Amino acid sequence: MSEGRFEPRVVVFACNWCSYAGIDLAGTSRIKYPHNVRIVKVMCSGRVNPEMVLKALADGADGVLITGCHPGDCHYISGNYKTMRRYFLLKKLLKQLGLEERVRLEWISASEGERWARVATDFVEHIRRLGPLRLKEVMSSE
Amino acid sequence: MSDVRIGVYVCHCGKNIGGVINPAKVAEFASRLPNVVVSRDYMYMCSSPGQALIEDDIKKYNLNRVIVAACSPRMHEPTFQAVLKRAGLNPWLLQMVNIREHVTWVHEDTPDKAEEKAEELIAAAVARAAHLYEITTEKAPVVKSALVIGGGIAGIRAALDLANAGIKVYLVEKKQSIGGKMAQLDKTFPTLDCSKCILTPLMVDVARHPNIEIYAYSEVVDVSGSAGDFKVKVKLKPTYVDWSKCTGCGLCVEKCPGRAPSEFNEGLGFRKAIYFEFAQAVPRKPVIDPRYCLWFTKGICRVCSKVCPVGAIDYEQKERYVELNVGAIVVAIGYEIYDMSKMVEYGYGKFKNVITGLQLERLSDADGPTKGKILRLSDGKEPKTVAIVLCAGSRDEKHVKYCCRFGCAAALKHVYYIKHSVPDSKVLIFYTDVRAFGKGFEEFYQKVRSWDDVYFIRGRPAEIFEDKDGSLVFDVYDSNTGQLINVKADLVVLESAVVPPKDWEPLRRLLKVSCDPGGFALELHPKLRPFETTADGIFLAGTIQGPKDIPDTVAHAAAAAAAAIGFLLKGYVESVPYLATVNEDLCSGCGLCASVCPYDAITIEEKEGRRVAKVNMIRCKGCGACAATCPSGAMQQNYFTDTQILSEVSTLAGGAK
């Protein structure tokens, strides 16, 4: 961050069947989006537990995006519904920590390369407006 | 973990990666990461020499982890896993890093940032790789039978190919006869073959084949199990005719006083309330339509029951269900034409003499409502001027964006119908482009162009109005001459857009098959695997994958059948590598994992006096829901353990430098 503009660091969890494929499609279609996103592949968004999200924030991420198949489209029948329920619970915890704006859940299908680029751009800009989180620095200084 | 020995391989992918970032510099960066023994870059890592480079290194440097930074793992993960296998390593000691789709293809405007991102992704993979371990899979037998859903030309071809390979086939068709859209066509382009003459012998072959069982007038209502062992529930809709008794003599149809619009004739003309789908129906068994039957609507008549010589009429018949057990499923449910009344400017549904191409097929068919004469619906007169509108609803932002892929060639065929039926007619074809791409299409196009009184005009009609005499008037801007033309036509034929069938969406969700933006089934790879899906054991045949003409549909269906045959004859399915695994020492037997498992793959069992979770390796599909839910960390997912994911997350969150 030596230059003027704050470049957020965003960790993205993407399910193999819909979202990761959709993100791949953005690549194949050469649809540009901010470089700030770092994608972690899981087989299903239902694999993402709160610890992974909190770990990302604690270790330096400014925002976390969880992506999965649209409701009804889960490759594993109901994984995304589990994700959704877990996400709402996690949001309650994040709210108490003042971090609820930094985590978002989005549905990206395998054909939504363009939608992925919009979601990524929007989220990165959103986090850029919020500013750096610096949880890692705060926690290591205590 | 003291002896982790990692090799990192950065691919240029020609200019795809190497044109944006410097792979040599990235490889040099990777060489300084912990546990990395060797790090290289190469022009095409997936090529033979690229693969040999990795294979040799594994032996030379005694590597036990391999990281390949290249394209998406969805592309070449199996390629590089095979390299590890050849070198004697377990394939799951490979970690792919996606620096093409996720980096260079999308961040070429900021090459510095792209390079930094590639380095961080590799650093995260290096951190993760230290925690990889060997994974073994189990094998389960495959049920050597297949379900084909849809009995159009795609389903017919797929069913015959499967059956001829010795596989038991269940063919489920929602209508009472197989044949599909092709049965409704009069002729086929570009050869002008009689459609039914080439189709009906195949329909008979299907009916006679000892390995094929047809479930007509039936629907798939539930699918469970998995590749190699699907359980399929099929609903047999009530036909009110006991087909096991019915001989197909047709006396009931002949005597029935009820009348209903004919679906087979696209709403033109009438059929009886008890009816065959069409003359050459297979199976040739009638169905009572309770919406029009006098017994069902008014409690009178029962003529069919009185005349039936074998007592097959059964007004009390209820829907029935059968359970099928199959190893593979071929989806061949075809397409529907786009509802032309949605294009209000063309007046379809409002003006009698605006018809669809499929309706023209029915008019041209000797078995159709006009016995093969092309006549106006408003007054039964021969149309002297006919306008054919191409791309009606297709390639249109407001309706359907994609091309229907057969409208152009069908229109050429329709010119033939019209000129053949009304030789002194004038035919105007309003086109956007004439896409005569198939074998023999261009020659056919040139032939039709050379006929007298056939005019090709490049332009789409504006709003169509009806004149007092039932003819249609409209303006067209001819983009070739730059002139506005005023047209008066006796008949307008719309070559309509094509959409997936309405019943596809619920079926798609049962099968867990993704869809493309047009709603058609999403293939596994658009070029290399166009007849497979992301769901193992489920194959696509014909237009449900996207619009196709008949030759392409048949080729696609045969390819789907071949893929299904290969899958079934291999004889076994392997468990997924991403299985849930239990650390029994940590497990408290609470059962939360079992409660979230969508496949009932987890049971809680007594072991040495306490309760522990047990995973069925074949049932488990590797979603990881149980691992995310386990409160003690006892349940883990192979290749996606907490430690593996967290080490990757931590590096990506904190940066590599």
Interface residues (C-beta under 8 A of the other chain):
Chain A: R9 V11 N16 W17 C18 Y20 A21 I23 D24 A26 G27 T28 R30 I31 K32 Y33 H35 R38 I39 V40 K41 V42 M43 C44 G46 R47 V48 N49 E51 M52 K55 A56 L57 A58 D59 G60 A61 G72 D73 C74 H75 Y76 I77 S78 G79 K82 R86 S109 A110 S111 A117 K136
Chain B: S72 P73 R74 N98 R100 E101 H102 W105 V106 H107 E108 D109 T110 K113 A114 E116 K117 E120 L121 A124 R509 K512 S514 C515 D516 P517 L522 T534 A535 Y578 V596 P598 Y599 K621 G622 C623 G624 A625 A627 A628 T629 Q637 F640 D642 I645 L646 E648 V649 S650 L652 A653 G654 G655
